[in-house]
Amino acid sequence: MTKLCAYCRADTTLTKEHVWPSCFLDRMGREYAHYSPRSGKVHGADYVVRDVCSECNNKRLTPLDSYFCELFNSQLSEPKGAQESVELKYDYDLLCRALLKISYNTARSAGSETEPFEPFIKYVLTGEDRPYGLSLVVELVSPSFVRHDNGSVEEVRPTMYRSARGELRTKHGTAVLVRVVAVFSFFFHILLTRHPQDRGAFQMATNEFLAEIDGTMLLDPTKDSVQLRSSAQDSLRSMLPLLHGKRDEYSNFFKRQANKTKKSS
């Protein structure tokens, strides 16, 4: 069966595309671990999809990777403490397109739902004609506080990154696909309509999402900055269900990494 480029649909030679921008992985290091629902395994950070043509991979999508890495270097790379207020400056379309690219790559890699991305693929490639049915919500998550046996309390600031599927358990929650791209203290929630013709349900779902977590902010496409304050969500605890549920897989992954290091030394 012929395989087409996931972005331009060209029937041509396909290449390996990093799920996360390679420049971001260069900045972060590639020792992080991520769980893949498709394989049921934990793998390293440098994972790829193999369904993107060289034209899209090396030319059309490159500006989005560059923007994301510049944004990380300038504004996202410093984990924030409790009760902080931060001004996030952004280019709305470049930010949306970069986050959609990471989310779409992750969804394909994991074998997750991709249909709601379809109307936005041309927008990701060109930046033109942004379709209806996209809400971008940003959240400045709080650090975690860990109490030690001696009674002292340690503030643990967020230093993880993750691209994953979310879930909105509200009356209109099924009207949207929710994806989250989390980078340190900044959680970007992407809501994509499943029913473009039902604008009312999409708007209600967006409103319900904003009401769920105090401190989340809907980004305005007509502006270039937003003032954020720490939300009620604890960054570490938001990751714990996955880490606890797959702790054997994570443990085995790090044992394999340690064995590789020993053999190479």
QUIWONOR-V889289 format. One record per pair of residues at least 4 apart in sequence whose ideal C-beta (glycine too) atoms are under 7 Angstrom apart, sorted by sequence separation. I is the first residue (numbers start at 1). GAP is how many residues later the second one is. D is the distance in Angstrom with one decimal. If there is no record, write none. Layout:
i:gap:d
I:GAP:D
I:GAP:D
This chain:
i:gap:d
5:4:5.9
18:4:4.8
20:4:5.3
22:4:6.3
23:4:6.6
24:4:6.1
28:4:6.8
43:4:5.6
52:4:5.3
53:4:6.6
54:4:5.4
55:4:5.6
56:4:4.7
57:4:6.3
58:4:6.4
61:4:6.6
62:4:6.3
63:4:6.3
64:4:6.4
65:4:6.3
66:4:6.2
67:4:6.2
68:4:6.4
69:4:6.4
70:4:6.1
71:4:5.8
72:4:4.6
73:4:6.0
80:4:4.5
91:4:6.0
92:4:6.2
93:4:6.1
94:4:6.1
95:4:6.3
96:4:6.0
97:4:6.3
98:4:6.8
99:4:6.1
100:4:5.8
101:4:6.2
102:4:6.3
103:4:6.2
104:4:6.5
105:4:6.2
106:4:6.1
117:4:6.4
120:4:6.0
121:4:6.6
122:4:6.0
123:4:6.7
130:4:7.0
148:4:5.0
169:4:5.5
198:4:6.5
199:4:6.2
200:4:6.3
201:4:6.3
202:4:6.5
203:4:6.4
204:4:6.2
205:4:6.4
206:4:6.6
207:4:6.4
208:4:6.6
234:4:6.6
236:4:6.6
239:4:5.7
240:4:5.7
241:4:6.0
242:4:6.1
243:4:6.2
246:4:5.9
247:4:6.0
248:4:6.3
249:4:6.4
250:4:6.6
251:4:6.4
252:4:6.4
253:4:6.5
254:4:6.3
255:4:6.5
256:4:6.5
257:4:6.5
258:4:6.5
259:4:6.4
260:4:6.3
261:4:6.2
4:5:4.8
5:5:4.8
20:5:5.7
25:5:5.4
36:5:5.8
52:5:4.6
55:5:6.4
56:5:5.5
71:5:6.1
72:5:5.4
90:5:4.8
107:5:4.2
123:5:6.9
168:5:3.5
182:5:4.7
233:5:5.8
4:6:6.5
80:6:6.3
107:6:6.5
108:6:6.1
123:6:6.5
147:6:5.3
148:6:6.5
195:6:6.3
210:6:5.5
4:7:5.6
5:7:6.7
18:7:6.8
35:7:5.1
36:7:5.9
107:7:5.0
123:7:5.4
180:7:5.9
181:7:4.7
219:7:6.1
243:7:6.6
34:8:6.8
123:8:6.1
145:8:5.4
146:8:4.9
168:8:6.3
180:8:6.8
210:8:6.1
2:9:5.7
5:9:6.4
33:9:5.0
34:9:6.1
180:9:5.3
193:9:4.4
217:9:5.4
104:10:6.8
107:10:6.9
145:10:5.8
146:10:5.7
168:10:5.3
3:11:6.1
33:11:6.7
34:11:6.3
120:11:5.8
167:11:6.3
178:11:6.4
179:11:4.5
217:11:6.1
119:12:4.6
143:12:5.1
144:12:4.5
166:12:3.6
206:12:6.9
32:13:4.0
34:13:7.0
75:13:6.3
104:13:4.8
143:13:5.8
165:13:6.9
166:13:6.4
178:13:5.8
30:14:6.0
75:14:6.8
119:14:6.9
120:14:6.7
143:14:4.5
165:14:6.0
166:14:4.9
191:14:6.6
215:14:5.8
30:15:4.9
143:15:6.5
176:15:4.5
177:15:4.6
191:15:5.8
215:15:6.5
216:15:6.3
30:16:4.5
164:16:5.6
176:16:6.2
215:16:3.2
100:17:7.0
141:17:6.1
176:17:6.0
177:17:6.2
214:17:6.2
215:17:6.3
163:18:5.0
175:18:6.6
176:18:6.4
191:18:6.3
213:18:5.7
214:18:4.8
175:19:5.9
213:19:6.4
25:20:5.8
100:20:5.7
162:20:4.7
175:20:6.0
189:20:6.9
213:20:5.8
25:21:5.8
161:21:6.1
160:22:6.9
161:22:4.8
101:23:5.6
161:23:6.8
166:23:6.5
175:23:6.7
100:24:5.2
20:25:6.9
159:25:6.0
97:26:6.7
158:26:5.0
175:26:4.0
176:26:6.5
67:27:4.5
97:27:4.9
158:27:5.0
175:27:5.7
19:28:5.5
19:29:6.4
172:29:5.1
176:29:4.5
18:30:5.5
19:30:6.3
64:30:6.8
68:30:4.2
97:30:6.2
175:30:4.6
17:31:6.1
67:31:5.5
16:32:4.3
17:32:5.3
172:32:4.3
173:32:6.1
64:33:5.3
172:33:4.2
16:34:5.4
64:34:4.3
93:34:5.3
17:35:3.9
173:35:6.9
14:36:6.1
172:36:5.9
14:37:5.5
15:37:5.9
64:37:5.3
93:37:6.6
168:37:6.3
171:37:6.8
14:38:6.4
15:38:6.7
96:38:6.6
170:38:3.9
14:39:5.9
15:39:5.0
13:40:6.9
17:40:5.0
61:40:6.2
96:40:5.6
168:40:6.7
12:41:5.0
13:41:6.9
168:41:5.5
15:42:5.0
23:42:5.8
27:42:6.6
10:43:5.3
21:44:3.7
24:44:6.3
141:44:5.7
6:45:4.5
7:45:6.2
8:45:6.3
24:45:5.3
27:45:6.6
140:45:5.7
5:46:6.8
6:46:5.7
23:46:4.1
140:46:6.5
141:46:5.5
5:47:5.8
8:47:6.9
21:47:5.4
3:48:6.2
5:48:4.0
8:48:5.4
21:48:5.8
24:48:6.1
138:48:6.6
139:48:4.3
7:49:4.4
88:50:6.5
138:50:5.5
139:50:6.7
185:50:6.9
5:51:5.9
136:52:6.6
137:52:4.1
112:53:5.6
86:54:5.9
136:54:6.0
137:54:6.9
49:56:5.4
84:56:6.9
135:56:4.1
51:57:6.8
106:57:4.1
134:58:6.1
49:59:5.3
133:59:6.2
49:60:5.2
80:60:6.2
82:60:5.6
103:60:6.0
133:60:3.2
82:61:5.7
102:61:5.2
116:61:4.2
47:62:6.5
81:62:5.8
133:63:5.1
113:64:5.9
132:64:6.4
60:65:5.1
56:69:6.8
133:69:5.8
135:71:4.5
38:72:5.1
137:72:6.4
36:73:7.0
37:73:4.8
38:73:4.1
82:73:6.9
137:73:6.6
36:74:6.0
37:74:6.8
81:74:6.5
139:74:6.4
37:75:6.9
117:75:6.7
140:75:6.8
81:76:6.4
103:76:4.1
116:76:4.0
139:76:6.2
80:77:6.8
116:77:6.7
119:77:6.7
139:77:4.7
158:77:3.8
79:78:3.5
103:78:6.2
116:78:5.5
79:79:5.2
102:79:5.4
137:79:5.1
138:79:5.5
160:79:6.3
79:80:5.7
137:80:6.7
156:80:6.1
137:81:5.4
138:81:5.9
20:82:6.2
99:82:5.0
19:83:6.9
135:83:6.2
136:83:4.7
19:86:4.4
19:87:5.6
103:87:5.8
17:88:6.6
138:88:6.7
140:88:4.1
142:88:4.7
99:89:5.4
140:89:6.5
142:89:6.3
19:90:5.4
100:90:6.7
138:90:6.6
140:90:5.5
141:90:5.7
144:90:5.2
99:91:5.9
140:91:6.0
142:91:6.5
144:91:6.2
139:92:4.9
141:92:4.9
142:92:5.6
143:92:6.6
144:92:3.7
142:93:6.6
144:93:6.5
139:94:6.7
141:94:4.2
6:102:6.3
79:105:4.9
80:105:4.1
79:106:5.3
76:107:5.0
77:107:6.9
76:108:5.9
76:110:5.2
72:111:6.4
7:114:5.8
7:117:6.9
8:117:6.6
7:118:5.6
92:127:6.3
90:129:6.9
92:129:4.6
28:133:6.9
91:133:6.8
90:134:6.2
89:135:6.1
90:135:6.9
89:136:4.6
88:137:6.5
87:138:5.6
88:138:5.3
87:140:5.5
88:140:5.8
85:142:6.5
86:142:5.0
85:143:7.0
85:144:4.8
84:146:5.4
83:147:5.7
82:148:5.9
80:150:7.0
42:204:6.7
35:207:6.4
42:207:4.5
41:208:6.2
42:208:5.2
35:211:5.1
42:211:4.0
35:214:6.5
33:217:5.9
33:220:5.2
33:221:7.0
